[in-house]
Amino acid sequence: MGDVISKQSAKPLVGRLVVVGLGLIGGSFAKGLRESGLCVEVVGVDLNAASRALAVELGVVDRCEADLAVACRGADVIQLAVPILAMEKMLAQLAGMDLGQAILTDVGSAKGNIVRAATQAFGSMPPRFVPGHPIAGSEQSGVEASNARLFERHKVILTPVADTDPGALKVVDAMWRALGAEVEHMQVERHDEVLAATSHLPHLLAFGLVDSLAKRNENLDIFRYAAGGFRDFTRIAGSDPVMWHDIFLANREAVLRTLDTFRTDLDALRDAVDAGDGHQLLGVFTRARVAREHFGKILARRAYVDPMNTNDLIFLANPGGHATGRIRVPGDKSISHRSIMLGSLAEGTTEVEGFLEGEDALATLQAFRDMGVVIEGPHQGRVTIHGVGLHGLKAPPGPIYLGNSGTSMRLLSGLLAAQPFDTTLTGDASLTKRPMNRVANPLREMGAVIETAAEGRPPMMIRGGHALKGMNYTLPMASAQVKSCLLLAGLYAEGKTSVTEPAPTRDHTERMLRGFGYPVTVNGATASVESGHKLTATHIEVPGDISSSAFFLVAASIAEGSDLVLEHVGINPTRTGVIDILRLMGADITLENLREVGGEPVADLHVRAAKLKGIDIPQALVPLAIDEFPVLFVAAAVAEGRTVLRGAEELRVKESDRIQVMADGLQALGVKCETTPDGIIIDGGAIGGGEVHGHGDHRISMAFSVASLRATAPIRIHDCANVATSFPNFLALCKQVGMNVAEEAQS
């Protein structure tokens, strides 16, 4: 819930709420719920008479009491917002009262200490006690700082224990959500570890650093010349010393564990400075900077973290417009992924230009940083990778989080199956629904030990230290990701690893392995590698992504008067199915300025508006255009006649079931179409306006954006947040060429 519920519209959730301790947190909780109308009466308890009077005067509570027992008579919910070390005394008092069915909860930041104190006071943890911790605050303090909106869009962590009453948990959860908070449930021990690392340790370091510098004789000059960075880092040392004294004592076990880990890392950093080890320093600094930016971006957008809680990002695509001019689409995602992987495993320093700075490719980059590879950038598409060799990766500190990138997970599984350490690959809600047995099963045949969740879904637990044996594998269906996974595993496997595909798929892995000096044999439909060779660093220039270009190829083909040039696009023959299919439909596409860059063919694509006709799509072209079909369906929807697609069952296991999702959207726009198990039949004609859903699939959202060029009314496309995953500047390029697509303003 984004806003505090208005008093007029709310139905009371509890009768009497008692808030003990009317500081910033307790006062804000009381005031917010009083204004929401979810409580019949809000009663405050505070030892300070002035605070009690002010709380009533400011409308924080309905009434105040000095006596805890008087306040708690007839209470439905009792919120404890007292200092953490005062909690023992408070709980002991409450344990001696008849509280009836009252629900107890609290706001302390050390949950283990609270649970222990409650257990000691009551003899066992009360079932109707729900421990909680709001992660919110302000520079101000005291009841006068009470803010009914303090918790909006802030996290509140509830830590129920095994015997916590589900009904009580539901009520406390609902109260926080009514204040606009984002509520999560977490185990007590996990909460204390997380807070020790993210809040308690930084405060300890800030207090310690300022105290250390202040004790020196030259402290006046030190503070006089302190720059903004010092002020930013030490700002939190201005926090309440008594409160933090209490917190560190209450959560001392978790703080000590986190501090010991940090001391080990700090000692390693000191040793690097002492030894003049610039490589080690660069590794720490680049990992830290980019990890902060990477995860900060993900958590700010929250597209990776919890799509169910992300505000619906809507594209409003207005009818009309055209596609004219010259543009350059972002770098090829497939090549960007592979440049990081092979550059990391190469010997020497690899320079990459044109790297795609979308979240999928950045997830791969972060994964290799987690495994000890020093990577500089990306900065304006430039990345410098200090390779560690085929056997130089180190165990990551925890699970490798890959967001929404199925490519990252499938290709990495091949590399990691042969490492001496264990790894866990995980991702967002969308990725954890996608099948991984397509790579896990053949890897197991090679000797890998891999565990997955039900039905072969992530997370993937890959056990290290198992020798792989090469094999001859025939793909049951054409898949570049499965082929690449097995070839990468083959770099480590005993003997030869051969992969035979039933139809041609993109061959970026084979081409790039050769570019890094690793021999690859391609004999017809079979690609083979043998272990025992090495990868040597090289220079890579990533061409524009033809999958991203496809949206503008179709846009310029279907919008009257369009004349568009897409510069420096990769035209690898295993990827040009979209061009071949559009030409069969009558599209006017010419390839200009053909050249080869880093082993990959590149050209400028010149496309003009043309009258398209429906076709039976040749099955031989299906694997060569597998990612481009959503927007090809739009081309079919405006073409004259019927378009039939067969042999494309793989589309049903992409980020979404792309056959069904596109059919649903097209039908909502008035297009006649019918799905089949392995394809779709589309009768071309007019496209109307209406509401469609992207289902978290970037290609679906962008395809319907293109459809607006021929729509008779606006198209509102829901769930578009993941467009940034593969095409960060899609909307900007749409505007540049003359398409009327933009984010809908949030009300």
N, C-alpha and C positions, 0 to 999 in steps of 0.2 A: 504494500500500500504506500503510495508515494506521498500522501499528505495525511496530516492528523485529521481524523474523522470529525466532521462538524457535529456540534452538540445536538442540533435539531434532528439529524438523520440517524443518530446512533441509538441502538437498543442496549440498555445496561447489560454488561457482562458479569459484573459482580455488585454486590450490595455495598459493603463497606471495605474500602482500601485504607490500610494503615501504613504510612511511610515513616520509618524510624531513621532519623538523621536527615535534616533539611539543608544539606549543602547543595552544590551545583547538580550532582547526579540525582540525589533523592528528590530535591526540589523540582527539577525538570521533569522527572518521572511523574511526580504528583500533579504538577501543573498541566502537563500534557494530557493525562488521563482525566483530570477534572474537566478540562475544556472539551474533551472528546465526548463526554456524556456517557461513557461506558461504566462509570461508577456512580452509584446513588449518592455516596458520601465519601469524601477523601479526608482522612484524619492524619495530622502530622504529630510527630513526637520529636522533641529536641530539648536538650538540657539548657540551652541558652534562651532566656526569657525574651530578649530582644529579637532573636530569630523567630520565635514563635509568633510574636506580635506582627512582625514584618510579613511572615508567611500568609497570615490571614489577610492583612492589608493589601498585599500584592495579588491576592487571588490564587496563591499557590495551593492552598488547602481550604476546606470548608471550616475546619476548626483545629485547634492545637491542644495538646495535653503535655504536661510535664511528667505524668505518671504513666509508665509503660502498661501496667495492668489495666488501668482505666481505659486507655486508648484501645487496647486489644479486645475489649469485651464486644462480642458479636462481630468480630472481624471475619471477613471472607478471604482476604489476601493481606499478608503482612510482608512488606518489602523492607529488608534490612540494608540501610545505606550508611552504615557507621564505619569508621576506620577499621582496617582488617584485624588489628590486634585487640580492638575493643569488642570484637565479635564473640569471643569466648564468654565474657561476662554477660553479654546480651543474650546469648543462647542459653546460658545457665538460668537466667531469669525466666525466659520463655518456657523452659522445660518444667518449671514449677507451677505453671498456670494451666488451667483447663482451656485449651484453644479450640475445642470442638473439632470441626472439619476445616479449620482455617488452613489456607495454603501459605507456606513460608517460601520466600525467595530472597536473593541478595544480589549485590552488585560488585562483590570483591574480585580482585584480579588474581588471587591465588586460590584456586578451587580445592586443591588437595587439603590445604590448611582448613578451609571452611568445612569440608566434609568430615575431617578428623574431629574438629571442634564440636560439630553437631552430633556426631556419633558418641563422643564422650559425654556431652551434656544430657542427651536423651536416652543413652544406653544403647541405641542403635540409630541408624540414619532414618529420620522420619520419612515415611513414604510420600507425604505431601509437602516435602521440602524440595524445591527445584532450584539448584544453584545456577546463578547467571552472572554474566559479565558484559556490560555494554562497553564497546571500544569507542568512546567519544569523550570529548572534554572541551575545555575552553581556557583562555588566559585568565578569565575572571573566576571567582570562587564565592561561596556563600549563598544563602537563600536569595539574596537580591539579584544573583546572576541566573536564577532559574529561567529556563527557556523551553517552552512547550515543544519547540521544533528541534531541540538539540540532537535527537537521535535519528532524524530523517536521513535516510541513505547511509547510515552508519551500521556496522555489524554489531549484533548482540549474540554472544555465544552462550547457549544453555548447555549445562553438563549433567544431565540426568544420570543416576546410577542404576544398578540392576533392579532395585526395588521401587524406583520412583513411580508414583501413581500416574498412569497415562492421562487421566482426566485433569489432574493438577498441571501436568506438563502442557497440555493443550491450552489451558486458561492462561498460563504465564506467557506462552508463545504468542497467543492472540493479543495480549496486552501490549507486548513490545511491537508487534506488527501494526497495531493501531496507532502507534507513535511514529510510523514510517520507517522503522528499523528493518534491516535485513537479518533475519534470525537464522542461525545455524546451530546444529546440535553436535556435540563433540565429547569424547571421553575426557574425564577429569585429567588423567595423566598427560594426554596429548595437549590439552589446553595449556597446562602449566609449562610444558616444554616449548610450545610455540610462543607463548608470551614471554618466557624467559629470554628467548632469542631475539624477538622482534621489538620488545618494549623494555624489559627489565635490564638486559645487558647494555643497550645504548644509553640508558639513563646512568647506569653504574660507570660507564666509560666517560660520559660527559662530566659527571661530578668529580671523578678521579682526575681527569685532565685539568680541569679548571683549578682544582685544589693543588695539584702538583706545580702548576705554573705560578699560582698565586703565592706559594711558599718561597719562591726564589727571590734573591735580593734585587735582581733586575726586573722584577715583575711589572713595574710601571711601564718600562719600555716595551715589554712583551705585549701588554694589553693595549698600549698606545698604537702599536703598529699592526695589531691583529686585523686581518682582512675579513671580508664577508664570509668566507668559508669557515673561519674560526667561530664567528658569531652564529652562523647557521648550525654548525655541529654542536656548539655548546649551549644553544638556546634552552634545551631541556634541563640544563643544570639550574635553571631558575625555578624549577618545580618545588613543591612543598617538601622540605627535608624530612619532616616527621612522617608524612604519608609514605615516602619512599623508604625510610628506615623500617617502617612496618612491613612494607611489601617485600623487601629483600630478606627479612627474617622469616616471613611467612612462606615464601617460595624458595627458600635457600637451597634445597636439594637440586631443583631444576636449574636455578641460577648458577650453582657451582659446576654442574655438568656442562652447561653452555660456556661458562667462563673458561673451564679447562680446555675445551675444544678450541676456543678463540686464542688462548695462550699458546697452544701448539702451533696454530697458524701464524701467530704474531712472531714466535721464535723463528719459524721458517722464513718469514719476511725479513727479520733482522739478519739472519744468516745470509740471505741473498744480497742485502745491502752491504754487509761486511765483505762478502766475496766478490762484489762487483758483478753479480750475476744478473745482467740486464734482461736476459731471456725470461728468467723466473719472475722478475718484477713486471715485465710487460704482460706476462700471462695473468698475473693477479689483477693488474689494473684493467686490462681489456675485459677479462671475465666479469669483474665487478661492474664496470661501467655499462657494458651491454646487457648484463643480466638485469641490472636495475631498470634500464630503459625497456628491455624486452618484456619483463614481467609486469612492469608498471603500465605499459601500453595494454597488455592483455587484461590486467585487472581493471584498468580504467574503462575499457570497452566491455569487458566481461563476456566477450563472445566465446572465449575458450572455457571460462570458469563454470558458468551456470546459465545456459541459454534460457532456462525456464524463468529465471529472474531478470533477464535482460529486457529493458523496454523495447517494444516492437519498433524496429527501425523500418519505416515505410518509404519506398520510392514512389513519387508521384510522376507518372509518365504521361505527358499531355500529347494529344494527337498532332500530326503534322511534323514539320521539320525536315531536315535532309542531312546528308553526310558529305561534306565538301572540304577540301583543303589537303594539307600534308600533316601527318602525325606519326609519332613513333610510340608504339605500345611498349609496356614493360618487358624486361628480359624474360626469356623462356624459363618457366618454372622447372621443367624436367632437367634442363642443363644446369640451372642454378643449384638444385639439390645435389647433383652428381659432382659438380665442381668442388663443393665443400667436402663431400665424402672422400673423393680420390685425392684432393689436395691435402687433406689431413693425413692420409695414409702414404703420401709420397715422401721421398727424401729430398729436402731442400724447401725453398720458399716459392709458393705458387701465387701469382698475381691474377686476380679475376676482375674483369671490367664488365659492366652491364648487369651485375647481379640483381636479381629481383628482390626488392626489400619488402616483400609481402610476408605475412605471418607464417605461412607454411615453410618457406625457405629459411626464414629466421629460426624456426623451431629446429631444423636440421643443424643450422650453425650453432645454436645454443647447445645442442646435444653433444657436439664434438668439443666445445669449450668445457662442458661438464666432464669430458673424458680426458682433459689435460692438454688439449691442443690450443696453442696460442694463435688467435685469429684477430687481426686488426680490421676495424670497420664493422659493417659497411658504411661508407661515406660516399654519397652520390654514385652508388653502384660499384664502387671499388672496394675489393676485399683482398687482404694479404694474409695468406695461410702459411704458418711455419710448420711444415709437415713433420710427423714423428716416425714415419716409416710404417710398414705393415704390422709391426709387432710393438708399436710404441704407445698404444692407447692405455689409459689407466682406468681403474674402476671408478664410475661416477659416485658422487657422495650420496645419492638416493635414486629413486625412480626417475627415468628420463621422460619428461613431459613433452609430448609432440602435438598438443593442441588438436587441430582438425586434420592433420596431414597424414593421410593413408600412405602416400608415397614414402614419407620419412620412415614410418613404422615398418612397411614391408621391405624396403631396401636395407634398413639398418638391421633387421632381424638376420639377414644373411651374413653381414659383417660380424655381428655380435655372437652368432652361434659358435664361432671359432676362437673367441677370446678366452683368456685364462680366468676371467672374473665373471661373476653373476651380474645380470642386468634385468631391470624391469622396465618395459616400455608401456606407457600409459598415455591417455589423451582426454579430450573433452567428451561430453555426453554423446555427440554425434559419432566420433571415432570409435567409442566403446561399443557401438552397435554394429560395426562393420566386420565382416568375416576375415579371419586371419589364418584359417586352416589351409588356405590355398598356398601359403608359403610355409606354414608350420609343418604340414605333413611331409612334403618333399625334403625339407631340412632334417626332419626326424629320420627319414630314410638314409640320409647322409651321415647320421650318427649324432645329430644335435639332440639336446634334452630341452624341450620347450613345454611349458605349461600355460594354458589359457583359461579364461573364464568359460562359462557354459557356451556351447555351440561354437567354440573356437574364437570367441570374441576377446578383445583386450580387457584387462591388461595381459601382456605377454611376459612371462617369467622365463628368461633364457639362462640356463645353467652353464657356467663356464668350465673350462678344463676338459672338454670332451673332443677327442680327435675326430675330424670329419674325413670321410672317404668320398672320392669323386664318383660320379655315376652318370649314366645316360638317362635323361628324363624327357619324356614327351608331354608337353603341356596339354591338359584336357580341353582348355579353351585358350585362345590367344590373349596373352597378358604380358605387356612389357614389364610391369612391376614384378611379377613372379619370375620371369626370365632373368631380370637384372639381379633380383635377390639371390638366385642360385648361382649366377656367374660370380657375384661378389663373394659368396661362400666358397666358390671354387678356387679363389685366390689362396685359400688356406688348406684346401682339402688334398688328401693324398691322391696322386694320380690326376687323371683328366676328368673334368666335369663338362658334360655336353647337354645342351638344352635344345630340343626340337619343337618348333611352334607350328600349329596347324594353319596359320595364316600370318603374313608379315605384321610385325608391330614395331614401334619406334625403336631405333637402334642406338640411342644416345650413349648407352653404357659401353657398347662395343667400340664405338668411335672414340669416346673419351679415354677408355683404357689404352687404346693405341696411342692417343695423344700424350699420355703419360709414359709411353714407352713399354707398355705391358702387351705381350703378344696375344692376339685373339685370332682364332681360326673361324671363318664363316664358310660353311659348305652348304649351299642351298638354304634350307630352312633350319639348319643346325649351327649353333654358335658354341665354341668350345674354348676353355682356358685350362691351363695346368698351373699348379703351384710351383714355387721355386724361383720366380722372377721378382722384380721390384718395380715400384712406381717412381718415376723421376719427375720432380717439379717442373712446371711449365707455365705458359701464359695463356689465359683463356679469355676470349671476348664473347660474351653471351649475346646471341642474336635476339631480336624481338620474338615474343611467344606467338606462334601461329594460332594457338587456342584462344588467346586474347584477341588476336587480329580477326578471328572468325566473326565476332560480334559486329565489327565494322565492315567486314566483307559482305555480310548479309544486309546490314543497314544501308550501305551504299547501293546494293543491288535492288532493294525493294522501294527506296524512297525516290520519287520522281525528281529528275534534275540533279542527282548526286554525281559527284566526280571526286574521288578520294584516292590519295596515295599513302600507303602504309610503308614507312621506310625501314630498311634493315631487318627484314623478317626472316627467320629461319625457315627454309623450305626443304628440310630433310625429307627424302622421298617416302619415309615411313610415317610422315605426319601430314602429307598434303592431300589426304582424302577429302577434306572439306573443300578445297579448290576444285578437285576433280568432280565432286558431286554437284557443286554449284554450277560448274561449266556444263555438265550434262543437263542441268535444269535451264540452261540458257543464259547464265550470268556472263557479263563482259569483264573478265579478269585477265590482265596481262602481267607478265613478269619482266621487270626491267632491272638493269644494272646487276646482272647475275655475277656472283663471286663466291669464293670459299674463304671462310674465316675459322681458323682453329679446327679444321677438319669437318666443319658443318657448312653446307651450301646456304647462301643468303641471297635475297633479292628484295627489290622494292615492288610492292604489289599495287597495281593501278586498277581500280575498279570503278565502273560507271553503272548508272541505273540501267536495268534491262527488264524485259517482260519474262518472268519465269514460268516454267511449265512443270507439272507433276511428272514424276518418273518412278519406276521400280529401281530402288537403290541397289546397285550390284553388291552382292555379299562380299566380294573380294575387297571392296573399299571400306567395309564396316569397321574393321580393326584400325584402319588408318585415319578414322575420323571419330573414334569412340567418344572423345570428350566434347566434340563439337555438335553433337546431335541436338541438344536442347535448342540452340539457335537455328539449326537446320530445320527443325520442326516449324519454326516461325516462317522460314522461307517457304516451306511446303504449304503453310496455312494461307499464304497470299498468292500462291502459284495457281495457274489455270490447270484444272484437272486434279487427278488423284496421285498421291505419293504413297508408296508402300515400302516399309522397312522390315526386313527379316534378318534373323541371325544376330540380333543385338541384345541377347539376354543379359550380358554383362552390365548393361545400363541399369538393371534393377538392383544392383549391389554397389552403386556409387554412393556419394554423400546422401542421396535420397534414391528412391525408385524413380529414376528420371523418366521412364516411359509413362508410369501412372501419374506422376505429379504434373508433367507437361500436358498430358491428356486432360486432366482435371482442369487445369488453368485454361487451356484452349477452349474446352467446352463452356467454361464460365464466360468466355468472351464471344461465344456464339459460333465457334468453329466446329464443323462436323468431323469427328475422328473416332476411331475404334482401336482399342488396344488388343494385342495378341500376346501369347506367352513370351515371344522373342522379338516383338517389334510393335509397329503401329501403322494404321492406315489413316491418312489425312486427306480429306477433300478440300481443296483450296477454295477460297472465296473471300468474303468480307470479314474483318475483325472488328468486333465491337469493343466497348469499354466495360469496366467492372472491377471486381476485387479478385486478386489471385494471391497465392501464397508461395513464397520461396522455399519454405521448409528448411531454412538454414543452409540451402545449397546455392552457392554463389552463381553457378552457371544458370540455374533456373531464373534467379532474379534478373540477371543481365539479359537473358533471352527475352523475357517479357518487356524489359525496357526497350529493346529493339522493336518489338511488336507494335509499340505505340506509333511508330512512323506511319503505319497504315491503319491505325485504329480510327473509329468514328467517334470515340469519346475517351475521356481519361481512363488510364489503368492505374489502380492503386496496388502496389506490390508489397505484401507484408513479409516480415522476417528477412530483411536484407543485410543484416549486420555483417555476415560473413563474406560479402563482396570484397572487403579489404584483404581477405585471405589470399586471393589469387590476383587481384587487379586493383591495387591501392588507389589509382587515380582515374578509375573508370568514369565517374561522374564529371570530372574536370574535362576529360577528352570528349565526352558526349557534348558538353557545352561548347567546346572548341569547334567541333565539326557542324554544329547546328541542330542537335537533338534536344528535345524539351524534357529532360529527365533531371530530377533533383530530389534530395531528401525532403520529405514533407515536414513542415514545421511542427514541432511538438507543442501541444496545447498546454 
